[in-house]
Amino acid sequence: MIIAAGFVLGAALGWMTARKKGGNSFDKWQYAIVYAILFSILGLFATLFIDRMT
């Protein structure tokens, strides 16, 4: 669940970042995808950490 939330949050944050910088639609999609992947990986590590601690 953390991974999915990280994906959605990352995509939204990437889209807003590109829009704030004045990017076109391709820039927005690229930022959204990269941020989504990054946040998903961070969510995966958080999930593994929580699983190992319990």
N, CA, C, O and CB atoms as a CASP TS submission, in Angstrom:
PFRMAT TS
TARGET T0000
AUTHOR 0000-0000-0000
METHOD Language model
MODEL 1
PARENT N/A
ATOM      1  N   MET     1       0.827  -1.191   0.000  1.00  0.00           N
ATOM      2  CA  MET     1       0.000   0.000   0.000  1.00  0.00           C
ATOM      3  C   MET     1       0.869   1.252   0.000  1.00  0.00           C
ATOM      4  O   MET     1       0.521   2.253  -0.626  1.00  0.00           O
ATOM      5  CB  MET     1      -0.940   0.000   1.207  1.00  0.00           C
ATOM      6  N   ILE     2       1.975   1.198   0.685  1.00  0.00           N
ATOM      7  CA  ILE     2       2.881   2.342   0.716  1.00  0.00           C
ATOM      8  C   ILE     2       3.464   2.589  -0.678  1.00  0.00           C
ATOM      9  O   ILE     2       3.695   3.731  -1.073  1.00  0.00           O
ATOM     10  CB  ILE     2       4.013   2.112   1.745  1.00  0.00           C
ATOM     11  N   ILE     3       3.694   1.512  -1.405  1.00  0.00           N
ATOM     12  CA  ILE     3       4.274   1.635  -2.740  1.00  0.00           C
ATOM     13  C   ILE     3       3.294   2.354  -3.680  1.00  0.00           C
ATOM     14  O   ILE     3       3.687   3.240  -4.439  1.00  0.00           O
ATOM     15  CB  ILE     3       4.642   0.236  -3.305  1.00  0.00           C
ATOM     16  N   ALA     4       2.027   1.965  -3.617  1.00  0.00           N
ATOM     17  CA  ALA     4       1.018   2.597  -4.480  1.00  0.00           C
ATOM     18  C   ALA     4       0.822   4.066  -4.115  1.00  0.00           C
ATOM     19  O   ALA     4       0.674   4.918  -4.991  1.00  0.00           O
ATOM     20  CB  ALA     4      -0.323   1.849  -4.376  1.00  0.00           C
ATOM     21  N   ALA     5       0.823   4.351  -2.825  1.00  0.00           N
ATOM     22  CA  ALA     5       0.682   5.739  -2.392  1.00  0.00           C
ATOM     23  C   ALA     5       1.886   6.561  -2.838  1.00  0.00           C
ATOM     24  O   ALA     5       1.735   7.714  -3.242  1.00  0.00           O
ATOM     25  CB  ALA     5       0.519   5.815  -0.862  1.00  0.00           C
ATOM     26  N   GLY     6       3.066   5.982  -2.768  1.00  0.00           N
ATOM     27  CA  GLY     6       4.263   6.664  -3.229  1.00  0.00           C
ATOM     28  C   GLY     6       4.225   6.921  -4.726  1.00  0.00           C
ATOM     29  O   GLY     6       4.690   7.961  -5.194  1.00  0.00           O
ATOM     30  N   PHE     7       3.673   5.976  -5.478  1.00  0.00           N
ATOM     31  CA  PHE     7       3.560   6.151  -6.921  1.00  0.00           C
ATOM     32  C   PHE     7       2.658   7.326  -7.263  1.00  0.00           C
ATOM     33  O   PHE     7       3.014   8.179  -8.076  1.00  0.00           O
ATOM     34  CB  PHE     7       3.030   4.880  -7.572  1.00  0.00           C
ATOM     35  N   VAL     8       1.487   7.362  -6.636  1.00  0.00           N
ATOM     36  CA  VAL     8       0.522   8.429  -6.922  1.00  0.00           C
ATOM     37  C   VAL     8       1.052   9.777  -6.449  1.00  0.00           C
ATOM     38  O   VAL     8       0.956  10.772  -7.168  1.00  0.00           O
ATOM     39  CB  VAL     8      -0.831   8.129  -6.254  1.00  0.00           C
ATOM     40  N   LEU     9       1.609   9.812  -5.242  1.00  0.00           N
ATOM     41  CA  LEU     9       2.160  11.054  -4.699  1.00  0.00           C
ATOM     42  C   LEU     9       3.322  11.557  -5.553  1.00  0.00           C
ATOM     43  O   LEU     9       3.425  12.753  -5.827  1.00  0.00           O
ATOM     44  CB  LEU     9       2.622  10.845  -3.251  1.00  0.00           C
ATOM     45  N   GLY    10       4.190  10.646  -5.969  1.00  0.00           N
ATOM     46  CA  GLY    10       5.319  11.026  -6.802  1.00  0.00           C
ATOM     47  C   GLY    10       4.897  11.561  -8.150  1.00  0.00           C
ATOM     48  O   GLY    10       5.464  12.538  -8.639  1.00  0.00           O
ATOM     49  N   ALA    11       3.898  10.925  -8.760  1.00  0.00           N
ATOM     50  CA  ALA    11       3.415  11.391 -10.065  1.00  0.00           C
ATOM     51  C   ALA    11       2.816  12.788  -9.948  1.00  0.00           C
ATOM     52  O   ALA    11       3.054  13.650 -10.794  1.00  0.00           O
ATOM     53  CB  ALA    11       2.371  10.411 -10.639  1.00  0.00           C
ATOM     54  N   ALA    12       2.040  13.003  -8.897  1.00  0.00           N
ATOM     55  CA  ALA    12       1.432  14.327  -8.712  1.00  0.00           C
ATOM     56  C   ALA    12       2.493  15.386  -8.437  1.00  0.00           C
ATOM     57  O   ALA    12       2.426  16.492  -8.974  1.00  0.00           O
ATOM     58  CB  ALA    12       0.414  14.294  -7.562  1.00  0.00           C
ATOM     59  N   LEU    13       3.455  15.053  -7.614  1.00  0.00           N
ATOM     60  CA  LEU    13       4.517  15.998  -7.284  1.00  0.00           C
ATOM     61  C   LEU    13       5.386  16.312  -8.503  1.00  0.00           C
ATOM     62  O   LEU    13       5.781  17.459  -8.709  1.00  0.00           O
ATOM     63  CB  LEU    13       5.382  15.444  -6.152  1.00  0.00           C
ATOM     64  N   GLY    14       5.679  15.296  -9.302  1.00  0.00           N
ATOM     65  CA  GLY    14       6.459  15.512 -10.516  1.00  0.00           C
ATOM     66  C   GLY    14       5.722  16.381 -11.513  1.00  0.00           C
ATOM     67  O   GLY    14       6.321  17.259 -12.134  1.00  0.00           O
ATOM     68  N   TRP    15       4.433  16.148 -11.673  1.00  0.00           N
ATOM     69  CA  TRP    15       3.620  16.943 -12.595  1.00  0.00           C
ATOM     70  C   TRP    15       3.598  18.402 -12.160  1.00  0.00           C
ATOM     71  O   TRP    15       3.754  19.302 -12.986  1.00  0.00           O
ATOM     72  CB  TRP    15       2.183  16.389 -12.673  1.00  0.00           C
ATOM     73  N   MET    16       3.403  18.640 -10.852  1.00  0.00           N
ATOM     74  CA  MET    16       3.363  20.015 -10.349  1.00  0.00           C
ATOM     75  C   MET    16       4.722  20.698 -10.461  1.00  0.00           C
ATOM     76  O   MET    16       4.796  21.899 -10.722  1.00  0.00           O
ATOM     77  CB  MET    16       2.895  20.030  -8.898  1.00  0.00           C
ATOM     78  N   THR    17       5.790  19.942 -10.267  1.00  0.00           N
ATOM     79  CA  THR    17       7.132  20.506 -10.387  1.00  0.00           C
ATOM     80  C   THR    17       7.399  20.972 -11.822  1.00  0.00           C
ATOM     81  O   THR    17       7.914  22.069 -12.040  1.00  0.00           O
ATOM     82  CB  THR    17       8.188  19.472  -9.957  1.00  0.00           C
ATOM     83  N   ALA    18       7.048  20.134 -12.789  1.00  0.00           N
ATOM     84  CA  ALA    18       7.258  20.497 -14.195  1.00  0.00           C
ATOM     85  C   ALA    18       6.380  21.685 -14.587  1.00  0.00           C
ATOM     86  O   ALA    18       6.811  22.561 -15.337  1.00  0.00           O
ATOM     87  CB  ALA    18       6.962  19.293 -15.114  1.00  0.00           C
ATOM     88  N   ARG    19       5.157  21.709 -14.081  1.00  0.00           N
ATOM     89  CA  ARG    19       4.263  22.832 -14.399  1.00  0.00           C
ATOM     90  C   ARG    19       4.804  24.127 -13.807  1.00  0.00           C
ATOM     91  O   ARG    19       4.726  25.185 -14.433  1.00  0.00           O
ATOM     92  CB  ARG    19       2.837  22.561 -13.872  1.00  0.00           C
ATOM     93  N   LYS    20       5.353  24.039 -12.594  1.00  0.00           N
ATOM     94  CA  LYS    20       5.916  25.223 -11.934  1.00  0.00           C
ATOM     95  C   LYS    20       7.127  25.766 -12.689  1.00  0.00           C
ATOM     96  O   LYS    20       7.362  26.974 -12.714  1.00  0.00           O
ATOM     97  CB  LYS    20       6.311  24.889 -10.492  1.00  0.00           C
ATOM     98  N   LYS    21       7.900  24.858 -13.309  1.00  0.00           N
ATOM     99  CA  LYS    21       9.075  25.267 -14.078  1.00  0.00           C
ATOM    100  C   LYS    21       8.727  25.702 -15.498  1.00  0.00           C
ATOM    101  O   LYS    21       9.610  26.110 -16.253  1.00  0.00           O
ATOM    102  CB  LYS    21      10.074  24.136 -14.127  1.00  0.00           C
ATOM    103  N   GLY    22       7.453  25.620 -15.866  1.00  0.00           N
ATOM    104  CA  GLY    22       7.028  26.066 -17.190  1.00  0.00           C
ATOM    105  C   GLY    22       7.255  25.057 -18.292  1.00  0.00           C
ATOM    106  O   GLY    22       7.455  25.442 -19.444  1.00  0.00           O
ATOM    107  N   GLY    23       7.230  23.775 -17.973  1.00  0.00           N
ATOM    108  CA  GLY    23       7.469  22.752 -18.981  1.00  0.00           C
ATOM    109  C   GLY    23       6.248  22.468 -19.833  1.00  0.00           C
ATOM    110  O   GLY    23       5.116  22.759 -19.447  1.00  0.00           O
ATOM    111  N   ASN    24       6.499  21.893 -21.001  1.00  0.00           N
ATOM    112  CA  ASN    24       5.388  21.504 -21.872  1.00  0.00           C
ATOM    113  C   ASN    24       4.834  20.152 -21.405  1.00  0.00           C
ATOM    114  O   ASN    24       5.252  19.637 -20.368  1.00  0.00           O
ATOM    115  CB  ASN    24       5.849  21.429 -23.370  1.00  0.00           C
ATOM    116  N   SER    25       3.901  19.583 -22.161  1.00  0.00           N
ATOM    117  CA  SER    25       3.245  18.355 -21.711  1.00  0.00           C
ATOM    118  C   SER    25       4.223  17.174 -21.641  1.00  0.00           C
ATOM    119  O   SER    25       4.085  16.317 -20.768  1.00  0.00           O
ATOM    120  CB  SER    25       2.084  18.013 -22.644  1.00  0.00           C
ATOM    121  N   PHE    26       5.199  17.118 -22.538  1.00  0.00           N
ATOM    122  CA  PHE    26       6.190  16.043 -22.479  1.00  0.00           C
ATOM    123  C   PHE    26       7.050  16.155 -21.225  1.00  0.00           C
ATOM    124  O   PHE    26       7.373  15.147 -20.598  1.00  0.00           O
ATOM    125  CB  PHE    26       7.078  16.067 -23.726  1.00  0.00           C
ATOM    126  N   ASP    27       7.413  17.364 -20.866  1.00  0.00           N
ATOM    127  CA  ASP    27       8.180  17.573 -19.636  1.00  0.00           C
ATOM    128  C   ASP    27       7.375  17.149 -18.420  1.00  0.00           C
ATOM    129  O   ASP    27       7.912  16.530 -17.500  1.00  0.00           O
ATOM    130  CB  ASP    27       8.599  19.042 -19.504  1.00  0.00           C
ATOM    131  N   LYS    28       6.090  17.479 -18.413  1.00  0.00           N
ATOM    132  CA  LYS    28       5.230  17.110 -17.284  1.00  0.00           C
ATOM    133  C   LYS    28       5.134  15.601 -17.140  1.00  0.00           C
ATOM    134  O   LYS    28       5.225  15.067 -16.034  1.00  0.00           O
ATOM    135  CB  LYS    28       3.833  17.707 -17.457  1.00  0.00           C
ATOM    136  N   TRP    29       4.948  14.909 -18.275  1.00  0.00           N
ATOM    137  CA  TRP    29       4.875  13.450 -18.219  1.00  0.00           C
ATOM    138  C   TRP    29       6.202  12.834 -17.769  1.00  0.00           C
ATOM    139  O   TRP    29       6.220  11.876 -16.997  1.00  0.00           O
ATOM    140  CB  TRP    29       4.478  12.891 -19.585  1.00  0.00           C
ATOM    141  N   GLN    30       7.304  13.391 -18.256  1.00  0.00           N
ATOM    142  CA  GLN    30       8.609  12.844 -17.884  1.00  0.00           C
ATOM    143  C   GLN    30       8.862  13.030 -16.395  1.00  0.00           C
ATOM    144  O   GLN    30       9.287  12.092 -15.720  1.00  0.00           O
ATOM    145  CB  GLN    30       9.728  13.511 -18.701  1.00  0.00           C
ATOM    146  N   TYR    31       8.610  14.218 -15.875  1.00  0.00           N
ATOM    147  CA  TYR    31       8.779  14.465 -14.454  1.00  0.00           C
ATOM    148  C   TYR    31       7.861  13.559 -13.636  1.00  0.00           C
ATOM    149  O   TYR    31       8.281  13.002 -12.621  1.00  0.00           O
ATOM    150  CB  TYR    31       8.503  15.935 -14.132  1.00  0.00           C
ATOM    151  N   ALA    32       6.613  13.409 -14.074  1.00  0.00           N
ATOM    152  CA  ALA    32       5.656  12.587 -13.340  1.00  0.00           C
ATOM    153  C   ALA    32       6.114  11.134 -13.281  1.00  0.00           C
ATOM    154  O   ALA    32       6.021  10.498 -12.231  1.00  0.00           O
ATOM    155  CB  ALA    32       4.271  12.676 -13.984  1.00  0.00           C
ATOM    156  N   ILE    33       6.605  10.607 -14.394  1.00  0.00           N
ATOM    157  CA  ILE    33       7.036   9.213 -14.427  1.00  0.00           C
ATOM    158  C   ILE    33       8.278   8.997 -13.574  1.00  0.00           C
ATOM    159  O   ILE    33       8.359   8.025 -12.823  1.00  0.00           O
ATOM    160  CB  ILE    33       7.306   8.776 -15.862  1.00  0.00           C
ATOM    161  N   VAL    34       9.239   9.896 -13.688  1.00  0.00           N
ATOM    162  CA  VAL    34      10.481   9.750 -12.920  1.00  0.00           C
ATOM    163  C   VAL    34      10.208   9.865 -11.421  1.00  0.00           C
ATOM    164  O   VAL    34      10.710   9.063 -10.634  1.00  0.00           O
ATOM    165  CB  VAL    34      11.512  10.812 -13.354  1.00  0.00           C
ATOM    166  N   TYR    35       9.425  10.848 -11.030  1.00  0.00           N
ATOM    167  CA  TYR    35       9.092  11.009  -9.608  1.00  0.00           C
ATOM    168  C   TYR    35       8.290   9.815  -9.103  1.00  0.00           C
ATOM    169  O   TYR    35       8.499   9.366  -7.976  1.00  0.00           O
ATOM    170  CB  TYR    35       8.301  12.312  -9.379  1.00  0.00           C
ATOM    171  N   ALA    36       7.374   9.294  -9.922  1.00  0.00           N
ATOM    172  CA  ALA    36       6.570   8.142  -9.516  1.00  0.00           C
ATOM    173  C   ALA    36       7.460   6.922  -9.279  1.00  0.00           C
ATOM    174  O   ALA    36       7.273   6.200  -8.300  1.00  0.00           O
ATOM    175  CB  ALA    36       5.504   7.826 -10.582  1.00  0.00           C
ATOM    176  N   ILE    37       8.416   6.692 -10.158  1.00  0.00           N
ATOM    177  CA  ILE    37       9.329   5.557  -9.991  1.00  0.00           C
ATOM    178  C   ILE    37      10.180   5.742  -8.736  1.00  0.00           C
ATOM    179  O   ILE    37      10.364   4.804  -7.961  1.00  0.00           O
ATOM    180  CB  ILE    37      10.236   5.396 -11.237  1.00  0.00           C
ATOM    181  N   LEU    38      10.694   6.952  -8.543  1.00  0.00           N
ATOM    182  CA  LEU    38      11.534   7.217  -7.377  1.00  0.00           C
ATOM    183  C   LEU    38      10.763   7.026  -6.076  1.00  0.00           C
ATOM    184  O   LEU    38      11.259   6.388  -5.148  1.00  0.00           O
ATOM    185  CB  LEU    38      12.098   8.633  -7.445  1.00  0.00           C
ATOM    186  N   PHE    39       9.563   7.571  -6.004  1.00  0.00           N
ATOM    187  CA  PHE    39       8.773   7.447  -4.787  1.00  0.00           C
ATOM    188  C   PHE    39       8.319   6.009  -4.568  1.00  0.00           C
ATOM    189  O   PHE    39       8.178   5.579  -3.424  1.00  0.00           O
ATOM    190  CB  PHE    39       7.566   8.375  -4.843  1.00  0.00           C
ATOM    191  N   SER    40       8.087   5.259  -5.640  1.00  0.00           N
ATOM    192  CA  SER    40       7.724   3.846  -5.509  1.00  0.00           C
ATOM    193  C   SER    40       8.871   3.041  -4.921  1.00  0.00           C
ATOM    194  O   SER    40       8.658   2.178  -4.070  1.00  0.00           O
ATOM    195  CB  SER    40       7.320   3.268  -6.867  1.00  0.00           C
ATOM    196  N   ILE    41      10.074   3.319  -5.368  1.00  0.00           N
ATOM    197  CA  ILE    41      11.243   2.621  -4.834  1.00  0.00           C
ATOM    198  C   ILE    41      11.438   2.972  -3.355  1.00  0.00           C
ATOM    199  O   ILE    41      11.742   2.097  -2.545  1.00  0.00           O
ATOM    200  CB  ILE    41      12.512   2.982  -5.649  1.00  0.00           C
ATOM    201  N   LEU    42      11.265   4.247  -3.005  1.00  0.00           N
ATOM    202  CA  LEU    42      11.355   4.629  -1.602  1.00  0.00           C
ATOM    203  C   LEU    42      10.262   3.952  -0.778  1.00  0.00           C
ATOM    204  O   LEU    42      10.505   3.533   0.354  1.00  0.00           O
ATOM    205  CB  LEU    42      11.259   6.150  -1.458  1.00  0.00           C
ATOM    206  N   GLY    43       9.063   3.845  -1.342  1.00  0.00           N
ATOM    207  CA  GLY    43       7.975   3.143  -0.668  1.00  0.00           C
ATOM    208  C   GLY    43       8.269   1.668  -0.488  1.00  0.00           C
ATOM    209  O   GLY    43       7.905   1.081   0.531  1.00  0.00           O
ATOM    210  N   LEU    44       8.926   1.062  -1.469  1.00  0.00           N
ATOM    211  CA  LEU    44       9.316  -0.342  -1.360  1.00  0.00           C
ATOM    212  C   LEU    44      10.286  -0.536  -0.207  1.00  0.00           C
ATOM    213  O   LEU    44      10.129  -1.460   0.592  1.00  0.00           O
ATOM    214  CB  LEU    44       9.944  -0.834  -2.671  1.00  0.00           C
ATOM    215  N   PHE    45      11.283   0.325  -0.116  1.00  0.00           N
ATOM    216  CA  PHE    45      12.242   0.214   0.985  1.00  0.00           C
ATOM    217  C   PHE    45      11.572   0.463   2.336  1.00  0.00           C
ATOM    218  O   PHE    45      11.907  -0.193   3.323  1.00  0.00           O
ATOM    219  CB  PHE    45      13.396   1.202   0.784  1.00  0.00           C
ATOM    220  N   ALA    46      10.633   1.401   2.388  1.00  0.00           N
ATOM    221  CA  ALA    46       9.901   1.653   3.630  1.00  0.00           C
ATOM    222  C   ALA    46       9.073   0.434   4.019  1.00  0.00           C
ATOM    223  O   ALA    46       9.009   0.069   5.193  1.00  0.00           O
ATOM    224  CB  ALA    46       8.992   2.888   3.484  1.00  0.00           C
ATOM    225  N   THR    47       8.440  -0.195   3.033  1.00  0.00           N
ATOM    226  CA  THR    47       7.646  -1.402   3.295  1.00  0.00           C
ATOM    227  C   THR    47       8.527  -2.530   3.814  1.00  0.00           C
ATOM    228  O   THR    47       8.168  -3.213   4.773  1.00  0.00           O
ATOM    229  CB  THR    47       6.912  -1.854   2.021  1.00  0.00           C
ATOM    230  N   LEU    48       9.666  -2.723   3.191  1.00  0.00           N
ATOM    231  CA  LEU    48      10.584  -3.773   3.645  1.00  0.00           C
ATOM    232  C   LEU    48      11.106  -3.484   5.045  1.00  0.00           C
ATOM    233  O   LEU    48      11.220  -4.396   5.864  1.00  0.00           O
ATOM    234  CB  LEU    48      11.755  -3.915   2.673  1.00  0.00           C
ATOM    235  N   PHE    49      11.419  -2.243   5.322  1.00  0.00           N
ATOM    236  CA  PHE    49      11.904  -1.871   6.645  1.00  0.00           C
ATOM    237  C   PHE    49      10.839  -2.132   7.720  1.00  0.00           C
ATOM    238  O   PHE    49      11.130  -2.688   8.779  1.00  0.00           O
ATOM    239  CB  PHE    49      12.321  -0.392   6.657  1.00  0.00           C
ATOM    240  N   ILE    50       9.613  -1.724   7.428  1.00  0.00           N
ATOM    241  CA  ILE    50       8.531  -1.939   8.390  1.00  0.00           C
ATOM    242  C   ILE    50       8.264  -3.422   8.582  1.00  0.00           C
ATOM    243  O   ILE    50       8.006  -3.867   9.701  1.00  0.00           O
ATOM    244  CB  ILE    50       7.253  -1.232   7.931  1.00  0.00           C
ATOM    245  N   ASP    51       8.322  -4.191   7.500  1.00  0.00           N
ATOM    246  CA  ASP    51       8.094  -5.626   7.589  1.00  0.00           C
ATOM    247  C   ASP    51       9.177  -6.311   8.427  1.00  0.00           C
ATOM    248  O   ASP    51       8.885  -7.225   9.199  1.00  0.00           O
ATOM    249  CB  ASP    51       8.044  -6.238   6.190  1.00  0.00           C
ATOM    250  N   ARG    52      10.399  -5.876   8.274  1.00  0.00           N
ATOM    251  CA  ARG    52      11.497  -6.474   9.039  1.00  0.00           C
ATOM    252  C   ARG    52      11.447  -6.102  10.515  1.00  0.00           C
ATOM    253  O   ARG    52      11.902  -6.870  11.362  1.00  0.00           O
ATOM    254  CB  ARG    52      12.828  -6.048   8.455  1.00  0.00           C
ATOM    255  N   MET    53      10.907  -4.952  10.823  1.00  0.00           N
ATOM    256  CA  MET    53      10.851  -4.499  12.212  1.00  0.00           C
ATOM    257  C   MET    53       9.699  -5.144  13.001  1.00  0.00           C
ATOM    258  O   MET    53       9.697  -5.147  14.232  1.00  0.00           O
ATOM    259  CB  MET    53      10.712  -2.986  12.250  1.00  0.00           C
ATOM    260  N   THR    54       8.731  -5.685  12.271  1.00  0.00           N
ATOM    261  CA  THR    54       7.602  -6.305  12.990  1.00  0.00           C
ATOM    262  C   THR    54       7.702  -7.790  13.014  1.00  0.00           C
ATOM    263  O   THR    54       6.835  -8.459  13.577  1.00  0.00           O
ATOM    264  CB  THR    54       6.292  -5.913  12.372  1.00  0.00           C
TER
END
